[in-house]
Amino acid sequence: MIGIGSRIICSSSGLLLAGMLVCGGAHAQALKVQEVPFEANALALSHVTLQDGAGAPVHYFLARPAQKAPLVLFIQGSGCVPSFMLDGAERKATIPYWATLAKQGRYAVMAVDKPYQSDAPQQGTFGSAMGCAGDFNAHFSYETWLATLKSALRHALSRPEVDARRVLLIGVSEGAPMAASLAREFPEVTDVALVGATGSTQLYDFAAGIQRSNDSDEKKLERLRELDETFSAVAADPKSTSKFLWGHTYLRWSSFFAQSTADHLTRSRARVYLASGMQDRAVPILSTEVLYAQLRVQGRDVTFRRVPNAGHGLVKDGLSREEAGKAGVAEYDAIMAWLEKR
């Protein structure tokens, strides 16, 4: 039963009906859409659920602008934290800067939950997939996440409040290769901003981190041999969802190891903004330099913001929570200023 205010759409006919629409014949498995009000950060949002066949439903959230406006899709980093979580009695966005931008009312601001994302609290470290509830780890991979994002973006682009002539994707950490992949597949994507982005593959990130360390050459060689052995173990059992490495399943690692952010993004048409902390210990900035260099020699429109003394979140260590928050907002404000210069 669909609740009050929800909608079902038979996408093959384009007909919008209140309540349940039954599509007969060959269209029996057409996309079904449910849209209900959702409140977070004192904002009235839309929570959209897409169901196509027997797979997992796709959930996305949209802060609707006062008038037709460009779309900004935030793609979060690794782990199984939902896009919104309760903070005391109030539900708040978990993706940096999402609510700050949404409150301006100048853009259609979007977030998508990962496939099989649960609202149950994670029993492990945020950013990892340890202790994720439900079926998340049994299904999560680059391929399933990309399919989810594609479904959500395709639907959002058809909405009347979205100006599909201007689309910005903001990919944070793990979200960077996802944003690059979407830009490659959707010509509507005009602008891409990547924060803490791997530039080649995540396997390169690990090697670059070892080479950049202060270890002796002998120790580096030992660590690089261990990395090769670890990669071989994952490659030998790439579909495993019971074996974990660095906080994620083998399935997750094997699927992301195979992706190159540079390869995807160089095959897109989008303008590109890169932002990386020069002291990033999660994704060495050398990795992002690879991406920047490839885009530059292609003659692409690319901007690279190298943040001195900053880590993965674009802020310096040792700042108070308030100071770190302001510094982070300033970096994302710079992304939006870059977008608006065009």
C-alpha distance (Angstrom), angle and dihedral (degrees) to the residues before:
residue distance angle dihedral
M1 . . .
I2 3.82 . .
G3 3.79 116.2 .
I4 3.78 127.6 -123.4
G5 3.79 112.5 -72.7
S6 3.78 93.8 24.2
R7 3.78 125.1 121.4
I8 3.77 138.3 -151.3
I9 3.79 119.6 -154.4
C10 3.79 127.4 -166.0
S11 3.78 95.1 -151.9
S12 3.79 94.6 -164.6
S13 3.78 91.5 65.2
G14 3.81 98.4 30.8
L15 3.83 88.7 -136.0
L16 3.81 116.8 145.8
L17 3.78 117.8 -153.3
A18 3.76 134.1 174.5
G19 3.78 112.7 -114.6
M20 3.81 122.2 -4.7
L21 3.79 121.6 -3.0
V22 3.78 116.0 -167.3
C23 3.80 112.9 -155.9
G24 3.77 112.1 -155.8
G25 3.77 134.4 -151.0
A26 3.79 117.8 2.0
H27 3.81 91.3 -1.4
A28 3.82 96.1 61.6
Q29 3.83 90.9 111.5
A30 3.83 95.3 46.8
L31 3.77 120.4 140.7
K32 3.78 114.2 -77.2
V33 3.78 118.9 -153.9
Q34 3.78 128.1 -161.7
E35 3.79 119.4 -174.0
V36 3.79 123.5 -175.0
P37 3.81 135.0 167.5
F38 3.81 115.7 -93.9
E39 3.79 129.7 -174.1
A40 3.80 126.4 -151.8
N41 3.81 133.9 149.1
A42 3.82 87.1 7.5
L43 3.81 88.8 -62.7
A44 3.80 127.1 126.5
L45 3.80 104.6 -130.9
S46 3.78 137.9 172.7
H47 3.80 119.0 -116.4
V48 3.80 108.3 -157.4
T49 3.80 123.7 -166.8
L50 3.80 119.8 -166.1
Q51 3.80 120.4 -164.5
D52 3.78 119.7 -172.9
G53 3.79 113.1 172.1
A54 3.78 122.7 -43.8
G55 3.81 99.0 -37.8
A56 3.78 127.6 104.7
P57 3.81 114.6 -63.7
V58 3.78 118.0 -109.5
H59 3.80 115.8 -125.5
Y60 3.77 123.4 -162.9
F61 3.78 134.9 166.5
L62 3.78 128.1 -146.4
A63 3.78 133.1 -167.7
R64 3.77 101.2 -152.5
P65 3.81 117.9 -141.3
A66 3.80 124.0 -132.2
Q67 3.80 89.4 -109.8
K68 3.79 137.3 8.6
A69 3.80 107.2 -55.5
P70 3.82 144.4 163.2
L71 3.79 118.4 -77.2
V72 3.80 122.6 -115.1
L73 3.81 115.5 -168.7
F74 3.80 118.3 -168.4
I75 3.82 115.5 -156.1
Q76 3.79 112.4 -161.8
G77 3.78 130.8 -140.0
S78 3.79 130.1 -104.4
G79 3.79 127.8 -47.8
C80 3.77 136.5 49.4
V81 3.80 103.3 -78.9
P82 3.83 109.1 136.0
S83 3.79 120.3 -122.6
F84 3.81 90.3 -106.0
M85 3.80 131.0 28.8
L86 3.78 136.5 178.4
D87 3.79 114.8 -98.1
G88 3.77 101.4 -170.6
A89 3.80 104.8 -52.4
E90 3.82 95.0 -20.7
R91 3.78 128.2 80.7
K92 3.81 113.0 -134.6
A93 3.78 138.1 -175.8
T94 3.81 115.6 -101.7
I95 3.82 95.5 -161.9
P96 3.82 113.2 91.3
Y97 3.82 115.6 -105.2
W98 3.81 93.7 -1.4
A99 3.80 95.7 117.3
T100 3.81 93.1 38.4
L101 3.79 91.0 59.5
A102 3.81 95.1 38.3
K103 3.81 91.7 55.7
Q104 3.80 90.1 60.1
G105 3.81 90.3 68.0
R106 3.80 92.0 -148.2
Y107 3.81 97.9 109.8
A108 3.79 139.5 37.6
V109 3.81 96.3 -112.0
M110 3.78 117.3 -159.4
A111 3.81 139.7 -170.6
V112 3.82 129.0 -179.7
D113 3.79 127.9 -154.2
K114 3.79 115.9 -131.4
P115 3.82 118.5 -107.2
Y116 3.81 113.1 -76.9
Q117 3.80 89.3 6.1
S118 3.81 111.3 170.5
D119 3.80 126.7 -150.5
A120 3.80 89.3 -144.8
P121 3.82 114.6 109.6
Q122 3.81 116.0 -93.0
Q123 3.80 114.4 -113.4
G124 3.78 93.6 -149.4
T125 3.79 145.6 46.0
F126 3.79 116.6 -45.3
G127 3.79 111.2 -113.4
S128 3.79 91.7 35.6
A129 3.79 127.5 80.6
M130 3.79 94.2 -128.6
G131 3.78 112.8 126.8
C132 3.80 95.0 9.1
A133 3.78 112.0 163.0
G134 3.78 127.6 -121.8
D135 3.80 123.2 -5.2
F136 3.79 97.4 -27.9
N137 3.80 98.2 114.7
A138 3.79 92.8 40.1
H139 3.80 89.9 65.0
F140 3.78 112.9 18.3
S141 3.80 116.2 118.6
Y142 3.78 139.3 128.2
E143 3.82 89.5 -92.1
T144 3.82 97.0 51.3
W145 3.80 92.4 43.9
L146 3.80 91.9 49.3
A147 3.81 92.1 48.9
T148 3.81 89.8 51.3
L149 3.80 93.0 49.1
K150 3.80 92.3 46.9
S151 3.80 92.5 52.8
A152 3.80 92.4 48.3
L153 3.80 95.2 45.4
R154 3.79 93.8 45.8
H155 3.80 90.5 53.1
A156 3.80 94.8 44.4
L157 3.80 91.9 52.2
S158 3.81 89.2 60.8
R159 3.80 94.2 56.0
P160 3.83 117.9 111.9
E161 3.83 94.0 -129.6
V162 3.82 92.4 54.9
D163 3.79 120.9 88.2
A164 3.80 98.1 -149.1
R165 3.81 91.5 -168.0
R166 3.81 89.8 80.3
V167 3.80 122.2 41.3
L168 3.81 127.0 167.5
L169 3.79 122.2 -168.0
I170 3.82 117.8 -162.6
G171 3.80 110.4 -164.3
V172 3.79 117.4 -170.7
S173 3.84 118.5 -160.1
E174 3.83 105.0 -55.1
G175 3.80 85.5 18.2
A176 3.81 90.9 65.4
P177 3.83 98.2 77.6
M178 3.80 88.3 42.1
A179 3.81 91.8 54.5
A180 3.81 89.9 46.8
S181 3.81 90.7 51.4
L182 3.80 92.5 50.1
A183 3.81 90.8 48.3
R184 3.79 89.0 53.5
E185 3.81 92.7 51.8
F186 3.82 101.4 37.1
P187 3.82 116.6 59.2
E188 3.82 86.8 -168.8
V189 3.82 89.2 73.2
T190 3.80 104.1 98.4
D191 3.82 100.6 168.5
V192 3.80 136.2 30.1
A193 3.81 127.7 -170.5
L194 3.80 117.9 -170.3
V195 3.81 123.0 -166.2
G196 3.81 119.1 -163.4
A197 3.79 90.1 -7.9
T198 3.76 129.4 -176.8
G199 3.77 105.9 -130.6
S200 3.77 103.4 -164.5
T201 3.83 115.4 12.6
Q202 3.78 130.9 -42.1
L203 3.79 89.0 -110.2
Y204 3.80 87.9 61.9
D205 3.82 89.3 50.9
F206 3.80 90.7 60.5
A207 3.80 92.8 47.6
A208 3.82 91.7 46.9
G209 3.79 90.4 50.3
I210 3.80 90.9 53.6
Q211 3.80 93.2 46.9
R212 3.80 91.2 48.7
S213 3.81 93.7 51.9
N214 3.81 124.5 101.4
D215 3.81 91.7 -117.8
S216 3.78 120.5 125.5
D217 3.79 117.3 -98.0
E218 3.79 89.3 -106.7
K219 3.80 91.3 54.1
K220 3.80 91.2 46.4
L221 3.80 90.5 53.0
E222 3.79 90.1 50.9
R223 3.80 91.8 50.3
L224 3.81 92.2 46.4
R225 3.82 90.4 52.0
E226 3.81 88.7 51.1
L227 3.80 89.5 50.1
D228 3.81 90.5 52.5
E229 3.80 90.8 49.5
T230 3.79 91.4 48.2
F231 3.78 92.1 50.3
S232 3.81 90.1 49.4
A233 3.81 90.4 52.9
V234 3.83 90.9 52.7
A235 3.81 91.7 45.1
A236 3.80 89.9 52.6
D237 3.82 92.0 56.9
P238 3.81 105.0 21.2
K239 3.81 97.7 158.0
S240 3.80 96.8 52.4
T241 3.79 115.7 127.5
S242 3.80 94.3 175.2
K243 3.81 96.7 59.2
F244 3.80 116.2 76.4
L245 3.77 132.7 -160.7
W246 3.81 125.9 -178.3
G247 3.80 90.3 -11.8
H248 3.82 98.6 -49.4
T249 3.80 138.6 83.3
Y250 3.79 123.5 -95.4
L251 3.82 86.9 -115.3
R252 3.77 90.7 58.9
W253 3.80 93.7 47.1
S254 3.80 96.8 44.6
S255 3.81 92.2 50.3
F256 3.82 94.2 48.1
F257 3.81 95.0 41.4
A258 3.81 86.8 62.0
Q259 3.81 93.2 57.9
S260 3.80 128.1 87.6
T261 3.79 116.5 -161.9
A262 3.80 89.4 -159.9
D263 3.79 92.9 51.7
H264 3.81 92.4 52.2
L265 3.78 96.8 42.3
T266 3.79 96.4 46.3
R267 3.80 86.9 58.5
S268 3.79 93.0 55.4
R269 3.79 130.4 81.4
A270 3.79 97.1 -136.1
R271 3.78 129.2 122.2
V272 3.79 109.1 -117.7
Y273 3.81 135.2 -141.0
L274 3.80 118.6 -173.3
A275 3.81 125.2 -167.7
S276 3.80 123.1 -178.1
G277 3.77 136.2 163.5
M278 3.79 110.5 -120.1
Q279 3.81 89.3 -139.5
D280 3.81 95.1 45.3
R281 3.82 107.4 149.2
A282 3.81 95.0 -176.6
V283 3.82 98.7 53.8
P284 3.82 112.3 14.9
I285 3.79 110.9 -130.8
L286 3.81 87.1 -127.7
S287 3.80 86.3 73.8
T288 3.80 91.8 56.2
E289 3.82 89.3 46.2
V290 3.83 87.6 62.3
L291 3.80 90.0 56.6
Y292 3.80 92.9 45.1
A293 3.81 92.2 50.3
Q294 3.81 93.2 50.2
L295 3.80 92.3 49.9
R296 3.79 92.5 45.8
V297 3.81 95.1 52.9
Q298 3.80 88.2 49.5
G299 3.79 88.6 58.2
R300 3.79 91.8 -117.2
D301 3.79 125.2 160.0
V302 3.82 99.3 -105.9
T303 3.80 133.1 155.4
F304 3.81 122.7 -166.2
R305 3.80 120.6 -160.1
R306 3.83 107.7 -165.6
V307 3.80 106.2 -167.8
P308 3.83 112.2 -150.1
N309 3.81 118.5 -129.7
A310 3.82 91.2 -2.1
G311 3.79 130.4 129.3
H312 3.79 134.4 -146.9
G313 3.80 93.8 -56.5
L314 3.83 92.3 52.5
V315 3.82 92.4 -111.0
K316 3.80 132.3 105.0
D317 3.79 122.2 -105.1
G318 3.79 116.9 -107.4
L319 3.80 97.7 36.7
S320 3.78 119.9 133.1
R321 3.79 116.9 -108.9
E322 3.80 90.3 -103.0
E323 3.81 93.1 47.9
A324 3.80 92.3 46.8
G325 3.79 90.4 49.3
K326 3.80 92.6 52.7
A327 3.80 92.2 46.1
G328 3.80 91.4 50.7
V329 3.80 92.8 48.6
A330 3.80 89.8 50.4
E331 3.82 91.0 55.6
Y332 3.81 92.5 50.5
D333 3.82 90.4 44.2
A334 3.81 85.6 58.0
I335 3.82 89.6 55.4
M336 3.79 91.3 53.7
A337 3.81 91.6 45.4
W338 3.82 87.9 53.4
L339 3.81 89.9 50.8
E340 3.78 93.4 49.8
K341 3.80 94.6 50.3
R342 3.80 89.9 72.4
